[in-house]
Amino acid sequence: MNATHKIVGMLWMAICGYFFATLVQGVYEAPPDRFDTLAISLFFVLLYLAGAIASFYLLIGAKWARFVLSVVALLTVTASVLGLFAFFNSPPFSFVGIAFDIFALASAGVLLFARKYVVAP
């Protein structure tokens, strides 16, 4: 496995774990009053749970985990651009949000387009 994949996997495990815990806490403490807001929140809770699990499997060498983490990264960028969430408690189009979007796009590119490397440990 490429060392870059391991680094990206560790970073996404921390990011997905943080976002999962933050969103679960937000849904638990202040449940949304509208069904569509609740549905979007629960979708992203499950998405980040899947991302945390996939990043663990990426570290042990699963091929499918690269695709799943790429989807998580691209859906996170989409949510950020649409303004659905303000990540890291920052305004939607702040420097932190833009830097995180660039990281997510770069990591999706690294995970999706690096097919020449063997994924075995």
N, C-alpha and C positions, 0 to 999 in steps of 0.2 A: 504494500500500500504506500502511496505517496505520503510523504511527511506533511505536505500541505493539506491533504484531506484530513489527517488527524488533528491538525491545528484548527481547521475550520470546524471540524466535528466538536472539539472541546468548546470553542467559542459559542457555537450554536446550542450546545447543551446548556451552557450557563444562561444564554439569552432566552431560550425557550422556557427554561425553568423559572426564570424571573418573571417573564410575561404571563406564564400560566398561573403562578402564585398571585400576581397582582390582579389579574382578571377574575380569578376565583374569589379573591377577597372583595373586589368591587361588586360582583354579583351577589355575594352573600350579605355584605353590609348594607348595600343600598340597591335592592332589586329594581330593575328598570320598570317603569310603569306602562310601557308600550311593548307589545309582543314582538315587533320587528327589532327593537333594540335588544331585547332579551335573546332573540334568535341569533343576531349578529355576535353578541357577546359570547354565547355558548358555542357558536361555530369557531370563534378564535380561541376559546378555552380548549376545545378538542384539537384544534390545529396545533397549538403549542404543546399540548400533551403528546401528540403524534411526533412533533419535531424533537422533543426531548428523548423520546424512545428511539426514534430513528438515528439521532446523533450518537446514542450509546451503541447501537448496532453498527454504525459507521466506524466507530473506533475498533470494533472487533472484526471488521472486514466484510460486512454485508454489501452486496452490489446494489440492492434496491434502496438502501438508505440514502445514497447520493441523489437519486431522483426525488425521494420524499422531502429531503432537506431543501432541494432546489425549489420545489413547489411551495414549501413553507416560506422560503425567502422571497419568492416572487409574489405570493399573496400578501406578505407583510409590506412589501414595497407598494403594492396596489392599495392596500388599506391606508398607508401613510399618505400617498398622493391624493387619494380621495378624501382624506381628512376624517376617516372614521375614528381613528385613535390618535392621541398625542403621546407618542412613545417617550419614555423616560421623564414623564411629567414636564415636557417642554411644549412650547407652542408648535402647531402642526408644521410650519415651514421654517423652523429655526435651523441654526447651524448644526445642532446635535441631530435633528431629524434628517437633514440632508446628508450628513456624514454617515448616519446609520443606513440610509437608503443606498448610498454608494457602496458601503460594505456588503449589504445584502445582495445587490446586483453582482458585485465582484465574486462573492462566494457562490452564488448560483452559477455564474459562468465557469468558475473553477470546477465545481462539482459536475456540471452537465457536459462540458466540452473537453474534459480530460479523459477521454475513452482509451487512450493508448496505454495507460498505466494499468497494471494488474491490481485487482482489489484484494487479493489474498494477503494475509498477514505475513 
